Amino acid sequence: MLRIISDITIVWEMIGMTKIKLDEKISPYPMPVVIVGSVVDGRPNFMTVAWVNRLNGSPNMWGLAIGKNQYTLEGIRTNQTFSINIPDKDLVVETDYCGIVSGRTVDKSELFEVFYGELESAPMIRKCPVNLECSVYDIVELPSASLVLGEIKASHTEERFMTDGRLDPKKINPIMFTALDNQYWIMGESVGDAFQIGKQLSK
């Protein structure tokens, strides 16, 4: 048995399939990119966030990992509200800029046409295909970031981003970020129907 395992290992090494250890700090997975909005010192402010995801179905809740010293976080803590704006590839320059400069020194609201919905302290970007108004459910303090848990109170889009009454990912054309090479990406081709393609293994 040991000889067989050894032979298999040699074959794997020959065809380059041996696992190697990576730096534990690496982020290999593509991450969605959003622009988070909050009112800080009476002014709309926006920052780019890639550490974001939906965490709960009902109620609909999302989580954002934000650096503890971020200016936008101050407004989130004060108002207990914020917005999640999903940009498309046409906003990639503005999206990157919002992650480069601080609202402490630059008025980033001048980049966008800003609007408000049900929550008066959650500024949203009209040009983004999808906008989510959020109230703070909780803020969990992590070693180097604050995990903001937000409950979606209202969602906004336009008819041109819909197909058959549902949001269409291809029409939204969201931006994704890879930390391995510091690149922005857009969606590629579909490789299968979720909750369907795996059923072939049950046959």
N, C-alpha and C positions, 0 to 999 in steps of 0.2 A: 504494500500500500504506500509506504513512504517513497519507494522508487517511482511509483506512478505520479504521486504528487510532485516529486522533484522534476520528472520529465515534463509535466504540465507547466510548471513554473518556468522551465527553460524555454518552452514553446512561447509562452506569453511574453517573455523577455525578448525573444527573437522578433515577434511581431509588434512589439511596443505596447503591450497591454498590462505591464506591471504598474500597479498603483504607486504613486509617489506622494510624500507628505507635503502639504501646502502650508503656507503661513496662515495661522489661525485667524489673522485679521483680514484676510482676503474676502472680497464680496464678489463671488463669481456669477451671481444671478442677475439678469436684467431687471431693473426696477422701474416702476411707473414714475413719471415726473409730473408733479402738480405745482401750482402756485397757490400758496396759502395767504389769505388776506385777513387783516385785523385792523381795528382802529387803535392807533397809538398816539397819545397826546393830542387827541381831537382830529387826527388826520389818517386817511386810509393808507395802509402800508402793505407791501407784498413781499414774500420771500419764496424761493424755490425749495421744494422738499422732494427727495427721492425715497426716503425711508417712510413709506406710506402703504397702507393696505386696509381692506375691509376686514373687520374682526368679528362682527356679529350680525346675524340675519334680521332678527326681530327682537328689539328695535334695530334698525339699520345703524350700525356703529362702525366708525373708522378710527384707525390709530396713526398718529404721526410722531416720529421721533425727531425732536428739535433740540438743537444745542442750547444749553442752559442760559447762555448769554445773548441769545438772539433777540433783536429789538422787537420782532413780531410777537414773540412769546410774551412780552410784557403786556401787549394789548389783549392777548388771549386770557392771561391771568386776570386782568382788570375787568374785562367785559364778560368773561365766561362764554364768549362766542367767537366764531371764526368762519371763514369760507374755504372751501376746496375748489379750485378752478382747474379744469383739465384742459391744457393747451394742445393745439395741433402743431404740425410741422411748420406752419406759416408763422408761428409765434416763437420759434426756437431761439431767435436772437434775443427777444425780450425775456424769455424764460431764463436763459443763461445769465443775462444781465442782472435779473432779480436775485440770482444766487451769488453774484460777485460783489455787489455794493450793499452797504447797510443803509437802512432807513434813517439811521441817526444822522447821516450826512447828506443823503439824497432823497428827494421826494419822488418815489417810484410811482405814485399814483398818476403822475403826469404822463406816464407811458400809455395809459389805458383809459377807455371810457368806462367809468365805474357806475354800478347801479346797486340798489339794495332791494331786498325782498321783505320777508316777515321779520327778520332779525335786523334791527337798525344799526347794529355795530358789527355786521359781517359784510364788508365790502366785497363785491364780486366784479369780475372782468367780463364785460359784455361780449368781447370778441372770442372768448374761450367757448368751445362747443358745449361743455357741460359745466354747470356751477352747482355746488352743494352748500346749503346753509347749515351750520352746525352749532349746537350748544355743547358746552363742555360737560362731559359725564364724570370725568376724573382726570387727574394728572399724576402719573406715577413717576417718581424720581429714580432714574437709572444713574449709574456711575458718571457718565459723561453727557447724558441727554435727558430731556424730560419727555416722557411718553404721554402725549395728549390724546385722550380718548374722547371722541366727539360723536354725538347722536345727530343724525341727519334730520333736520326739521322741514326742509323743503329742497326740491331739486328743480333745475331749470335747463332747458335746451331750446333748440329751434327745430322746426319741421324738417329742415334740410338734412338733419343728422339722424332722421328716423327712417326705418323701413318696416312697413306693415305694422305700424304702431309701436315699434320697439327701437331702442337705441341701436344704431348700426356701427360696430367698431371700425369698419373700413371707412365710413363717412366721417367719423370722429377723428380718425387718424392720429391717435395719441402718441406722445413722445415717450421713449424709454431710455434709460441711462445704464451704461455698464461702467463700473468703477475700475475694471481691469485695465481699460485703455482710455478712460475719460471721454467716451463717445456717446452721442445721442443717436437713437435709432427710431424707425417707425415700424409698424407691423408688417410682417411678411405673409406667407401663405398659410392657410389652415392645413393641419396635418391629420385631422380627424374630428368626429363629432363626440363631444364630451358626454359621458354617461351612456354611450352607445358602442364605441369602437372596442372597448374592453370586453364586451359580451361575447366576442368571438372565442375567447379562451374558455368560456363555459360550455361550448358545444362539444 
